[in-house]
Amino acid sequence: MIGFGQTNLKPKSNGKLVNHSYFSLSYNESHEQSEWVYYLLTSDMINGNHQRTENFRTDNKIRTGSASKSDYYKSGYDRGHLAPAGDMKISRISMSESFLLSNISPQNTSFNRGGWKKLESQVRSWVLSEGEMYVVTGPILTNSIESIGSNSVTVPSYFYKIVYSKSNDKMIGLVMPNQKINNDLKYYVKSVDYIEDLTGIDFFHQLDDEKEDELESQINLKKWNFTIVAKSSNSSNKVNSKQCSGIAKSTSKRCRNNTKNENGYCYLHQSQSSDYVPPAKTNYKGRCTATTKKKHNAKEMLLTVQNTVGNTNRLKILMFEELKQ
């Protein structure tokens, strides 16, 4: 399924072109991330009921293999969304696909949770108040900070976002450094021509040449309201917890834990969900295999603590007291 006019105005691709349900991307194998992610953002996509799934995973549509979770492990960087989860609430599939690592780029923690998040919210506000808009987002992959992980994922120095309102005949671009943001969003506004020069990507080339030149060359802040912070119709809704749908192995009965996870399974029973994706195997060998003075295997004791509901604290204390002896 290709969502809502997704194919209409894609940028030119220098990488592997991949279509997902509600966004498309161009994957750059050399940098192990997308050079751009593109979609048409509508109010329905913002006002959907589907919550974050947190199921970060490799993108199987990248035949050469995308980045992996282990690339980001202890890297010091957040797994930053290009197409944000907040824009993909329309369906379970779209939300889940937003956590594919082809849609992720290494971001400074303060940037991802501060200025970048603010920009994402601002774009949603424009859509909710003015109507659907085309969005293109990506990293600027020249003059990068460093690379991380065994797949050498590039850490970009800057990120860009371009928003085009066809109905209101206006376009805006922003370029933000991958660091803590201290200025107002207006400070980072650039022409789309400027972003094309930085990235080497031709955006909105399907438009009439005269119209494309007009929209991409100008910076007109008066056309964009940076003061509105419109909220989605579901922004005040609380996510209610419900009983886990999983079956406990010890009793063969339904799990008694409550969960707010969208798939209806608590953390103990995620593997029973129909959309469960097993984590990739690693060669990590850091788990303790020592024995205590009473000849108990530490690995077995740890598993006992994790799998015993209700006695967790007591077992932890017993372990601690025994290891002190």
C-alpha positions in Angstrom: 0.0 0.0 0.0 1.3 3.5 -0.9 -0.3 6.1 1.1 -1.9 9.4 0.1 -0.2 10.6 -3.1 3.1 9.4 -1.8 4.5 8.9 -5.3 3.7 12.3 -6.7 6.7 14.6 -5.9 9.6 12.4 -4.7 13.1 13.9 -4.9 15.6 12.4 -7.4 17.3 9.4 -5.8 21.1 8.8 -5.7 20.6 5.6 -3.7 18.2 2.7 -3.3 14.6 3.8 -3.6 12.2 2.1 -1.2 8.5 2.6 -0.7 6.8 1.9 2.6 3.2 2.3 3.5 3.1 6.0 4.1 6.6 7.2 3.3 9.4 6.6 0.7 13.1 6.8 1.1 16.4 6.8 -0.8 18.9 4.7 1.1 22.6 5.6 0.8 24.6 2.4 1.4 27.9 4.3 1.9 26.5 6.1 4.9 24.1 3.4 6.1 21.1 5.7 6.3 18.6 7.5 4.0 19.6 10.6 2.1 16.0 11.6 2.2 12.6 10.4 3.5 9.5 11.8 1.7 5.8 11.7 2.4 2.5 13.7 2.2 1.5 14.6 5.7 -2.2 14.8 6.5 -4.3 15.5 9.6 -5.5 11.9 9.6 -1.9 10.7 9.9 -1.4 13.0 12.9 -4.7 12.4 14.6 -4.5 8.6 14.4 -4.8 6.4 17.5 -1.7 4.3 17.1 1.1 4.8 19.7 4.9 4.4 19.5 6.0 0.7 19.1 9.7 1.2 19.9 10.5 -1.8 17.7 13.7 -0.5 16.1 14.9 -3.0 13.6 16.7 -3.5 10.3 14.8 -2.8 7.0 14.5 -6.0 5.0 13.7 -4.0 1.9 17.3 -2.8 1.8 18.8 -5.8 0.0 22.4 -4.9 0.9 21.4 -4.6 4.6 20.5 -1.5 6.5 22.1 -0.3 9.8 21.4 -2.5 12.9 20.5 -1.8 16.5 24.0 -2.8 17.6 25.4 0.1 15.6 23.7 2.5 17.9 24.4 0.5 21.2 26.5 2.7 23.6 27.3 5.0 20.7 26.3 8.1 22.7 23.8 9.1 20.0 20.0 8.8 19.8 18.2 6.8 17.1 16.7 9.9 15.5 13.6 9.6 13.3 13.6 11.2 9.8 9.9 10.6 9.3 8.8 11.0 13.0 6.6 8.5 14.7 4.2 11.4 15.5 3.5 11.7 11.8 2.7 8.0 11.4 -0.2 7.4 13.8 -2.7 6.5 11.2 -2.1 2.7 11.3 -0.2 0.0 13.2 1.8 -0.7 10.1 2.8 2.9 9.4 3.8 3.4 13.1 5.9 0.2 13.1 7.6 1.1 9.8 8.7 4.4 11.2 11.0 2.4 13.5 12.9 0.8 10.7 16.5 1.7 10.9 16.5 3.0 7.3 14.3 5.8 8.7 16.8 6.5 11.5 20.0 8.6 11.8 22.4 9.2 14.7 21.4 12.4 16.5 22.8 14.3 19.4 20.5 13.6 22.4 19.9 17.3 23.1 19.2 17.9 19.5 16.8 15.0 19.0 14.8 15.7 22.1 15.0 19.4 21.9 15.2 21.5 18.7 14.5 18.7 16.2 11.4 17.6 18.2 10.2 21.2 18.2 10.6 21.4 14.5 8.6 18.2 14.0 5.8 19.6 16.2 5.8 22.8 14.3 5.3 21.0 11.0 2.4 19.1 12.4 0.9 22.4 13.6 1.1 23.8 10.1 -0.7 20.8 8.7 -3.4 20.8 11.3 -4.1 24.5 10.8 -3.6 24.8 7.0 -4.0 21.3 5.4 -1.9 18.6 4.0 1.8 19.3 3.1 4.6 17.4 1.4 7.6 16.8 3.7 11.2 15.8 2.8 13.7 15.2 5.6 17.3 14.0 5.7 20.9 14.3 6.9 23.6 16.3 5.2 26.2 13.7 4.7 29.2 15.8 3.8 31.7 17.0 6.5 30.2 14.4 9.0 31.2 14.2 12.7 32.2 10.6 12.8 30.9 7.1 12.2 29.5 4.5 14.6 29.1 0.8 14.8 30.4 -2.2 12.9 28.5 -0.9 9.8 30.1 2.5 10.0 26.9 4.6 10.2 27.7 8.2 9.4 27.0 10.8 12.1 25.8 13.9 10.2 26.8 17.4 11.2 23.5 18.8 10.0 19.9 17.8 9.1 17.4 19.4 6.8 13.7 19.5 6.4 11.7 20.9 3.5 7.9 21.5 3.7 5.8 22.2 0.6 2.1 23.4 0.8 0.7 22.9 -2.7 -2.7 24.4 -1.8 -1.1 27.5 -0.3 1.7 27.8 -3.0 4.6 28.0 -0.5 7.7 26.2 0.4 10.2 26.4 3.3 13.5 24.8 4.1 15.4 24.5 7.3 19.0 23.3 8.1 19.9 22.6 11.7 23.2 21.5 13.3 23.3 18.1 15.1 23.7 19.7 18.5 21.8 21.5 21.2 19.6 24.1 19.6 19.4 27.5 21.4 17.9 29.7 18.7 14.3 30.0 17.4 13.4 27.8 14.5 13.3 30.9 12.2 17.0 31.2 12.6 17.6 28.0 10.7 15.4 28.8 7.7 17.2 28.4 4.3 16.1 28.4 0.7 15.6 25.0 -0.9 18.2 25.9 -3.5 20.7 26.2 -0.7 19.8 22.7 0.6 20.1 21.3 -3.0 23.6 22.8 -3.2 24.5 21.1 0.2 23.1 17.7 -0.6 23.3 17.4 -4.4 19.6 16.3 -4.4 17.0 17.8 -6.8 13.8 18.3 -4.9 10.3 18.8 -6.4 11.7 18.5 -9.9 8.3 17.5 -11.2 7.0 21.1 -10.8 6.9 23.5 -13.7 10.4 25.0 -14.0 9.3 28.5 -13.4 7.3 27.5 -10.4 10.1 25.4 -9.0 12.6 28.2 -9.4 10.2 30.7 -7.7 9.5 28.5 -4.7 12.9 27.1 -4.2 14.9 30.3 -4.4 12.9 32.4 -2.0 12.7 32.8 1.8 9.4 34.3 2.9 8.9 34.0 6.6 5.7 36.0 6.5 4.0 33.0 4.8 4.8 30.7 7.8 3.3 31.1 11.2 5.9 30.0 13.8 3.7 30.9 16.8 0.9 28.3 16.3 1.2 25.1 18.3 -1.9 23.2 17.2 -2.6 20.0 19.0 -3.9 16.8 17.4 -7.5 15.8 18.2 -6.0 12.9 20.3 -3.3 14.9 22.0 -5.1 14.9 25.3 -6.2 11.3 25.2 -4.5 9.1 27.8 -3.2 5.7 26.8 -5.0 3.3 29.1 -3.4 0.1 30.3 -5.0 -3.2 29.7 -4.4 -6.8 30.7 -1.6 -8.5 28.7 -2.9 -10.9 26.0 0.0 -13.3 26.5 -0.1 -16.8 28.0 2.1 -17.4 31.0 4.1 -20.6 30.6 4.0 -21.3 34.4 0.2 -21.4 34.5 -0.9 -21.8 30.9 -3.3 -19.0 31.7 -3.5 -15.4 30.5 -0.8 -13.1 31.9 -2.1 -10.9 34.8 0.3 -8.0 34.0 -1.2 -4.7 32.7 0.4 -3.1 29.7 0.2 0.1 27.6 1.9 -1.4 24.6 -0.2 -1.1 21.5 0.1 -4.7 20.5 -1.5 -5.8 23.8 1.5 -7.8 25.2 3.6 -6.9 28.2 7.4 -7.0 28.0 7.5 -10.6 29.1 5.3 -11.8 26.2 6.3 -9.6 23.3 7.5 -12.8 21.4 3.8 -14.0 21.4 2.7 -10.9 19.4 2.0 -11.5 15.7 4.2 -8.6 14.7 7.1 -9.6 16.9 10.5 -9.3 15.2 13.3 -11.3 17.0 16.4 -9.2 17.8 19.4 -9.8 15.7 21.9 -12.3 17.1 25.2 -10.8 18.4 28.5 -12.1 19.7 28.2 -10.3 23.0 29.7 -12.3 25.8 29.5 -10.0 28.7 27.0 -12.0 30.9 28.5 -13.2 34.1 29.0 -17.0 34.4 30.7 -17.0 37.8 29.5 -19.1 40.7 28.8 -17.9 44.3 30.5 -19.4 47.3 27.4 -21.7 47.6 28.1 -22.9 44.1 25.0 -21.4 42.6 25.4 -20.4 39.0 25.0 -16.6 38.6 23.5 -16.8 35.1 20.8 -19.2 36.3 20.0 -16.9 39.3 19.7 -13.9 37.1 17.2 -15.7 34.8 15.2 -16.8 37.9 14.9 -13.1 39.0 13.7 -12.0 35.6 11.1 -14.7 35.2 9.6 -14.8 38.6 6.8 -12.4 38.9 6.1 -11.0 42.4 9.3 -12.2 44.1 11.7 -10.1 42.2 12.8 -7.9 45.1 13.1 -10.7 47.5 15.3 -12.7 45.1 17.5 -9.8 44.4 18.1 -9.3 48.2 18.9 -13.0 48.6 21.4 -12.8 45.8 23.1 -9.8 47.3 23.3 -11.3 50.8 24.7 -14.5 49.5 27.3 -12.8 47.4 28.5 -10.8 50.4 29.4 -14.0 52.3 
